[in-house]
Amino acid sequence: MEGLEQPRKRQRKALDGSTRSNEGVNKPYPSSEPDSDSDSELPQYLQPLQDHKTSTASDNFYLDTIDRTVLDFDFSKECSVSLSKTNVYACLVCGKYFQGRSVTSPAFNHAINQHHHVYLNLKTEGFYILPDNYKLTDPETLRKLDDIIAVLNPTYKLEEIDTIPQQALDLKRIPYDVGYVGLNNVSSSSDYANVVIQLMCHIDPIRRFYMALNYSDDGHSYSPLNAEFGLLMRKLWSNKLYKPHVSPHELLKLISVKQQQSPKGVLVWLLNHLHMGLVKAIDTNKKQKKSSIISKSVQGSIKITRIAVESKDINGKTQFITKDSGTVHSKTKFWLLTVKPPTSPLFSLGLKVPEVSLETLLEKYNGVCQTHVNETEVHQYKLTGHLPPYMIIHIDRNLEGGGDISPTVVKYPRVLDMSPYGDSRANYALVANIVFKINPETKTRSWMIHLQKTSTEWVTIQDLQVRKCEPELMFLDTSYLQLWKRIDVTVNNNK
């Protein structure tokens, strides 16, 4: 009993503040704890001290120890000692994460050993002083810490979204363009997903919805994917960043990014799961038509005519003959339109790279052109109904097929007239263009995105790099995914 009594005495001395020794507090941490937002529901060894004081204006001297240059809230919110995600605090002096505030917790032990005193609860956003264990409540003191909360979890009211400045200063007082910042390339293999995230974050109605999502008081429970995407959206468009870039680490864990995958696959997966998550959270009436801000922004309707054919050998050539019966009409929804440029190898054309116009490739959707699906069926496509506010076009270069990658340059107009392919007249202007380059030695692809910043200014973003680009020369890059915005004003169609 004597061996157990001495640590308890030393622990009581730590409670009354007379002696802050680290003896007796290095208790092993269990591998898992119950998931709880309330300290009262936590195990005894994680319980905070009950007899604590409140903060006063005299606590300001603690704020001088905060080092904002080491703070980074983009990564997993888990304790660096116990690896638990329950009741985690960030040390604002060194930037590391620790669990709990009780005398046996990693956070308390860190405060004793390292003399780091200011901590932030990453879920409740409350500031605490350890090892004294009291919460900062003085309004003047909290106002000095507002910038840290803005980095952890930026929030916006609807009226604030349109008034965000176009340019801001980071912690080093270096200017950056709000909304046009780089994304970390996680494990050097997520550049193809980064460009998709950048594209999604620049679809205006989707951007506005997710930026205001945190202020929703409708009681809806959104999926983890929607919550993480919304948080990344708010950070990307924040004018209070400490660094001119953001890490999509937590979102990419939900997407399950793999090495050198297709941006098209990530985009379709993301659109489907964000849409389904919003429908499940908002559309409680099953009889209503399932829609979300995702479907309202980029989803369209298409009519597919399936025609049965048979192949015959006529004069030594294989020709497809349409059968008298077997034509089937159907309508479906689409997230993007796929066009396929020619795959002629370069050596057969000399030094000249083949070119084709986007309008020529889109003739696939005029309702007349036939596309061979297999030896027994051809399809005709026609856009129907009201065309969406944003149109995504996928230029299929056979990246997923494993064959020769099409080098064809796709030339596109400044304004795209979609009336030949649909039931109504609609003009679109290009606002984003995802392109890639191939390393001739490693055969790996590097991805980047061109984004329209103003009517005359474009930027290129490749992971952390943000630079200006010439819009007149963008068509020379190998385009893969394009985002077109519907416009009401007819503009002279200069190519």
C-alpha positions in Angstrom: 0.0 0.0 0.0 2.9 2.3 0.6 4.0 2.1 -3.0 0.5 3.3 -4.1 0.1 6.0 -1.5 3.1 8.1 -2.4 2.0 8.9 -6.0 -1.4 9.9 -4.7 0.2 12.4 -2.3 2.3 13.8 -5.1 -0.8 14.0 -7.3 -2.7 16.0 -4.7 0.2 18.4 -4.5 -0.1 18.9 -8.2 -3.8 19.6 -7.8 -3.4 22.5 -5.3 -0.5 23.9 -7.4 2.1 23.8 -4.6 4.4 21.4 -6.4 4.1 20.6 -10.2 6.1 17.5 -10.4 5.9 15.1 -13.3 6.2 12.1 -11.0 3.3 9.8 -10.8 1.6 11.2 -13.9 3.2 9.0 -16.6 0.3 6.5 -16.4 0.0 4.3 -19.5 -2.7 5.4 -21.9 -5.4 2.9 -23.0 -5.5 2.2 -26.7 -9.0 3.5 -27.1 -11.5 5.8 -25.3 -15.2 6.3 -25.6 -16.2 9.0 -28.2 -17.6 11.8 -26.2 -17.9 15.6 -26.5 -18.4 16.0 -22.7 -15.6 15.7 -20.2 -18.1 14.3 -17.6 -18.6 11.2 -19.8 -14.9 10.5 -20.1 -13.0 7.9 -17.9 -11.7 9.0 -14.5 -8.1 9.3 -15.7 -9.2 11.8 -18.4 -11.4 13.9 -16.1 -10.4 17.6 -15.9 -9.8 19.2 -12.6 -13.1 20.4 -11.1 -11.9 23.2 -9.0 -10.7 25.7 -11.6 -10.8 29.5 -11.8 -12.0 31.7 -14.7 -9.7 33.9 -16.8 -9.1 37.6 -16.3 -7.4 40.2 -18.4 -4.2 39.5 -16.5 -3.9 36.2 -18.4 -2.7 38.1 -21.5 1.0 37.3 -20.7 0.3 33.7 -21.6 -0.7 34.8 -25.2 2.9 35.9 -25.8 4.0 32.3 -25.8 1.7 31.3 -28.7 3.7 30.6 -31.9 1.3 31.0 -34.9 4.0 29.9 -37.3 3.8 26.2 -36.1 0.0 26.0 -36.1 -1.5 23.7 -38.8 -5.0 22.4 -38.4 -5.3 20.6 -41.8 -4.2 17.2 -40.6 -5.9 14.5 -38.5 -7.0 15.7 -35.1 -5.5 12.9 -33.0 -3.3 12.9 -29.9 0.4 12.5 -30.7 0.8 10.3 -27.7 -2.2 8.1 -27.4 -3.4 8.4 -31.0 -6.9 9.0 -29.8 -9.3 11.3 -31.5 -11.4 12.0 -28.4 -11.1 15.2 -26.5 -8.0 16.4 -28.4 -6.3 19.8 -27.7 -3.7 21.7 -29.7 -0.7 23.1 -27.9 -0.5 26.6 -29.3 3.2 26.9 -28.3 4.5 23.9 -30.3 1.5 23.0 -32.5 1.3 19.3 -31.4 -2.0 17.6 -30.4 -2.6 16.1 -27.0 -5.6 14.4 -25.3 -7.5 15.5 -22.2 -6.9 18.1 -19.4 -6.8 15.8 -16.3 -3.6 15.3 -14.3 -3.0 12.0 -16.0 -3.6 13.2 -19.5 -1.0 13.7 -22.2 -1.9 17.4 -22.5 -1.3 17.9 -18.7 1.9 16.0 -18.8 3.1 18.1 -21.8 2.3 21.3 -19.9 4.3 20.1 -16.9 7.3 18.9 -18.8 7.6 21.5 -21.5 6.1 24.6 -19.7 3.7 25.1 -22.6 0.5 26.6 -21.2 -2.0 27.6 -23.9 -4.3 24.9 -25.4 -7.2 24.9 -27.8 -9.9 22.2 -27.8 -10.2 21.3 -31.5 -13.9 20.5 -31.3 -15.4 23.0 -28.8 -13.0 25.7 -29.9 -12.4 26.7 -26.3 -9.0 28.0 -25.0 -7.5 26.6 -21.8 -4.5 27.3 -19.6 -2.6 24.2 -18.3 -1.6 22.9 -15.8 -3.7 25.4 -13.9 -6.7 24.0 -16.0 -9.0 26.9 -16.5 -10.8 28.3 -19.5 -10.1 31.7 -21.0 -13.4 33.7 -21.0 -12.3 37.3 -20.9 -13.8 38.9 -24.1 -10.8 41.1 -24.8 -8.5 38.1 -24.5 -10.7 35.9 -26.8 -10.8 38.7 -29.4 -7.0 38.4 -29.7 -7.4 34.7 -30.5 -10.1 35.1 -33.2 -7.6 34.7 -36.0 -6.7 31.2 -34.7 -10.3 30.1 -34.8 -10.5 31.5 -38.3 -7.7 29.2 -39.3 -9.1 26.2 -37.5 -12.7 26.5 -38.7 -13.5 29.6 -40.9 -17.2 30.4 -41.0 -19.2 32.8 -43.0 -22.7 34.4 -43.0 -24.5 34.6 -46.3 -24.0 38.4 -46.5 -20.2 37.9 -45.9 -19.6 35.6 -48.8 -19.9 38.3 -51.4 -17.8 40.8 -49.5 -14.7 38.6 -49.0 -11.7 40.6 -50.3 -10.0 39.3 -53.4 -6.5 39.6 -51.9 -5.2 39.0 -48.4 -1.9 38.8 -46.5 -0.6 35.6 -44.9 1.3 35.4 -41.6 4.5 36.7 -43.3 2.6 39.6 -44.7 2.9 38.2 -48.2 -0.2 38.8 -50.4 -2.1 35.9 -51.9 -5.3 35.7 -54.0 -8.3 34.5 -52.0 -9.7 31.3 -53.6 -6.6 30.8 -55.8 -4.2 29.1 -53.4 -2.3 25.8 -53.8 -3.1 22.4 -52.3 -0.5 20.1 -50.8 0.3 17.0 -52.9 -0.2 14.3 -50.2 2.4 11.5 -50.6 3.4 13.0 -54.0 0.6 11.1 -55.7 -2.6 13.2 -55.2 -2.1 15.9 -57.8 -4.8 14.4 -60.0 -7.2 14.7 -57.1 -6.1 18.2 -56.2 -7.1 19.6 -59.6 -10.6 18.0 -59.2 -11.0 19.7 -55.8 -9.9 23.0 -57.3 -12.4 22.6 -60.1 -15.3 21.8 -57.7 -14.4 24.8 -55.4 -14.8 27.2 -58.4 -18.3 26.2 -59.3 -20.0 29.3 -57.9 -23.4 27.9 -56.6 -21.6 24.9 -55.0 -19.0 27.3 -53.4 -21.7 29.6 -51.9 -23.6 26.6 -50.5 -20.7 25.0 -48.7 -19.3 28.3 -47.5 -22.6 29.0 -45.7 -23.1 25.4 -44.7 -21.7 25.9 -41.2 -24.4 28.6 -40.4 -27.3 26.3 -41.3 -29.7 25.9 -38.5 -32.1 23.4 -40.2 -31.0 20.5 -38.0 -29.7 18.4 -40.9 -27.0 15.9 -40.3 -24.5 16.0 -43.1 -22.2 13.1 -44.1 -18.4 13.3 -43.1 -17.6 13.7 -46.8 -19.8 16.8 -47.1 -18.5 18.2 -43.8 -14.9 17.8 -44.8 -15.5 19.2 -48.3 -17.3 22.2 -46.8 -14.4 22.8 -44.4 -11.9 22.6 -47.2 -14.0 25.0 -49.3 -14.2 27.5 -46.5 -10.4 27.3 -45.9 -9.6 27.7 -49.7 -11.7 30.9 -49.8 -10.5 32.3 -46.5 -8.8 35.7 -46.3 -7.2 34.8 -42.9 -4.8 32.0 -43.9 -1.4 31.8 -42.1 0.1 30.1 -45.2 -0.9 30.7 -48.9 -1.9 27.0 -49.3 -4.2 24.4 -47.8 -3.8 20.6 -47.3 -6.7 18.3 -48.4 -5.3 15.5 -46.3 -8.6 14.7 -44.4 -10.8 14.9 -47.5 -8.4 12.7 -49.5 -8.6 10.0 -46.8 -12.4 9.8 -47.4 -11.9 9.6 -51.1 -9.3 6.8 -50.7 -6.8 8.3 -53.2 -4.5 5.8 -55.0 -1.4 6.4 -57.0 -1.9 7.9 -60.5 -5.6 7.4 -60.9 -7.9 9.3 -63.2 -9.3 12.7 -62.4 -12.5 11.7 -64.2 -13.0 8.8 -61.8 -12.4 11.1 -58.7 -14.7 13.7 -60.1 -17.6 11.3 -60.8 -17.1 9.6 -57.4 -17.1 13.0 -55.6 -20.2 14.3 -57.4 -22.2 11.2 -56.8 -21.3 10.9 -53.1 -21.7 14.6 -52.3 -25.0 14.6 -54.1 -26.3 11.4 -52.3 -25.1 12.7 -48.9 -27.0 16.0 -49.4 -30.1 14.2 -50.6 -30.1 11.9 -47.6 -29.6 14.9 -45.2 -32.1 17.3 -46.8 -34.8 15.4 -48.8 -36.7 13.7 -46.0 -39.8 13.3 -48.2 -39.2 10.3 -50.3 -41.9 11.2 -52.7 -40.1 14.4 -53.7 -37.7 14.5 -56.6 -34.2 13.9 -55.4 -32.0 17.0 -56.0 -29.2 18.9 -54.4 -27.0 21.9 -55.1 -24.7 19.5 -56.9 -27.3 18.2 -59.3 -28.8 21.7 -59.8 -25.4 23.0 -60.8 -23.8 20.5 -63.1 -26.3 17.7 -63.9 -28.1 17.5 -67.3 -30.4 15.2 -69.1 -29.7 13.2 -72.3 -31.8 11.1 -74.7 -30.2 7.9 -75.8 -31.4 6.0 -78.9 -30.1 2.4 -79.0 -30.2 0.9 -82.5 -29.6 -2.7 -83.1 -27.3 -3.5 -86.1 -25.7 -6.5 -87.7 -22.4 -6.7 -89.5 -22.2 -8.1 -93.1 -19.3 -8.6 -95.4 -20.0 -6.6 -98.6 -17.4 -6.6 -101.4 -14.7 -7.6 -98.9 -15.6 -4.8 -96.4 -17.4 -5.1 -93.1 -20.5 -2.9 -93.1 -23.2 -2.5 -90.3 -26.8 -2.9 -91.4 -29.6 -1.5 -89.2 -32.2 -4.0 -88.2 -35.9 -3.3 -88.8 -36.7 -3.8 -85.1 -34.8 -3.2 -81.9 -34.6 0.6 -81.6 -35.0 1.7 -78.0 -35.3 5.2 -76.6 -34.4 6.2 -73.1 -33.6 9.3 -71.0 -31.0 9.5 -68.3 -29.0 12.0 -66.3 -25.3 12.9 -66.8 -22.6 14.6 -64.8 -20.3 15.2 -67.7 -20.1 14.8 -71.5 -17.4 12.7 -72.9 -15.8 13.3 -76.3 -13.0 11.3 -77.9 -10.4 12.9 -80.1 -8.5 10.8 -82.8 -5.7 8.6 -81.5 -3.5 8.8 -84.6 0.2 8.2 -83.5 2.5 11.1 -84.1 5.0 9.2 -86.3 2.3 8.7 -89.0 1.8 12.4 -89.2 5.4 13.6 -89.3 6.1 16.5 -87.0 2.7 17.9 -87.1 0.4 17.4 -84.1 -3.2 16.7 -85.2 -5.8 19.2 -84.3 -9.6 19.1 -83.9 -12.2 21.5 -82.8 -14.4 20.9 -79.7 -17.5 21.6 -81.8 -16.6 18.8 -84.1 -16.2 16.4 -81.2 -19.5 17.5 -79.7 -21.4 16.5 -82.9 -21.7 13.1 -81.1 -24.6 14.7 -79.2 -26.5 16.2 -82.1 -29.0 13.3 -82.2 -28.0 12.2 -85.7 -24.4 11.1 -85.4 -24.1 7.4 -84.6 -21.6 6.0 -82.1 -20.7 2.3 -82.3 -20.9 0.8 -78.9 -20.3 -2.8 -80.0 -20.8 -5.1 -83.0 -24.5 -5.3 -82.5 -25.5 -1.8 -81.3 -25.0 1.8 -82.1 -26.1 4.8 -80.1 -27.4 8.3 -80.9 -27.3 11.0 -78.2 -29.2 14.2 -77.8 -29.2 16.7 -74.9 -32.7 17.4 -73.6 -34.4 19.8 -71.3 -32.9 22.8 -69.6 -29.1 22.7 -69.8 -27.3 23.0 -66.5 -25.6 26.3 -65.3 -22.2 24.5 -65.5 -21.2 22.0 -68.1 -18.3 19.6 -67.6 -16.7 18.1 -70.7 -14.3 15.1 -70.5 -11.8 14.8 -73.3 -11.2 11.0 -73.4 -7.5 10.5 -74.3 -7.5 6.8 -73.5 -5.7 7.2 -70.2 -7.9 4.5 -68.6 -7.7 2.1 -71.6 -4.0 1.5 -71.4 -3.4 2.0 -75.1 -1.9 4.9 -77.1 -2.7 8.3 -75.5 -4.2 10.7 -78.0 -1.9 13.7 -78.6 -4.5 15.6 -80.5 -4.8 19.3 -79.7 -8.4 20.2 -79.0 -9.1 23.8 -80.1 -12.1 25.4 -78.3 -13.9 28.6 -78.8 -14.1 31.5 -76.4 -17.9 31.0 -76.2 -19.4 27.6 -76.9 -22.8 27.5 -78.5 -24.6 24.3 -77.3 -27.8 24.8 -79.3 -26.9 22.3 -82.0 -26.7 19.6 -79.4 -29.8 20.3 -77.3 -33.4 21.4 -77.3 -32.7 25.0 -76.2 -30.2 27.7 -77.0 -27.4 28.1 -74.5 -23.9 29.7 -74.6 -21.1 28.7 -72.3 -17.8 30.3 -71.4 -14.7 28.3 -70.3 -13.8 28.9 -66.6 -11.5 25.9 -65.8 -9.3 23.6 -67.8 -7.5 20.5 -66.3 -4.5 19.5 -68.3 -1.6 17.0 -67.9 2.0 16.5 -69.0 3.8 13.2 -69.3 7.4 12.7 -68.0 9.2 11.0 -70.9 11.5 9.1 -68.5 9.2 7.9 -65.8 6.0 7.9 -67.9 4.1 9.4 -65.0 1.6 12.2 -65.5 1.6 15.6 -63.7 -1.7 17.4 -63.4 -2.5 21.1 -63.3 -5.5 23.3 -63.7 -6.1 26.6 -65.5 -8.6 28.8 -63.6 -10.2 32.0 -64.8 -9.6 34.7 -62.2 -11.1 37.7 -64.1 -12.5 38.2 -67.6 -9.0 38.7 -68.9 -6.7 37.0 -66.3 -6.1 33.3 -65.8 -3.9 31.4 -63.3 -2.3 27.9 -63.4 -2.3 25.9 -60.2 -0.1 22.8 -59.8 -0.1 21.6 -56.3 1.5 24.5 -54.3 2.5 26.5 -57.3 0.3 29.3 -58.4 1.3 31.3 -61.5 -0.2 33.4 -64.2 -0.8 31.9 -67.6 -1.7 33.2 -71.1 -5.2 32.3 -72.0 -4.4 32.5 -75.8 -2.0 29.6 -75.4 -3.9 27.3 -73.1 -5.3 25.2 -76.0 -1.8 24.0 -76.7 -1.8 22.0 -73.4 -3.3 18.5 -73.3 -6.8 19.3 -72.1 -8.5 16.5 -70.1 -11.5 18.0 -68.2 -13.1 21.4 -68.9 -15.6 23.4 -66.9 -17.9 25.7 -68.9 -20.2 28.3 -67.3 -23.5 29.2 -68.9 -23.8 32.8 -69.9 -26.7 34.9 -71.0 -24.9 37.4 -73.1 -23.9 36.5 -76.6 -20.2 37.3 -77.3 -18.3 37.4 -80.5 -17.0 33.8 -80.9 -13.3 34.4 -81.5 -11.3 31.1 -81.4 
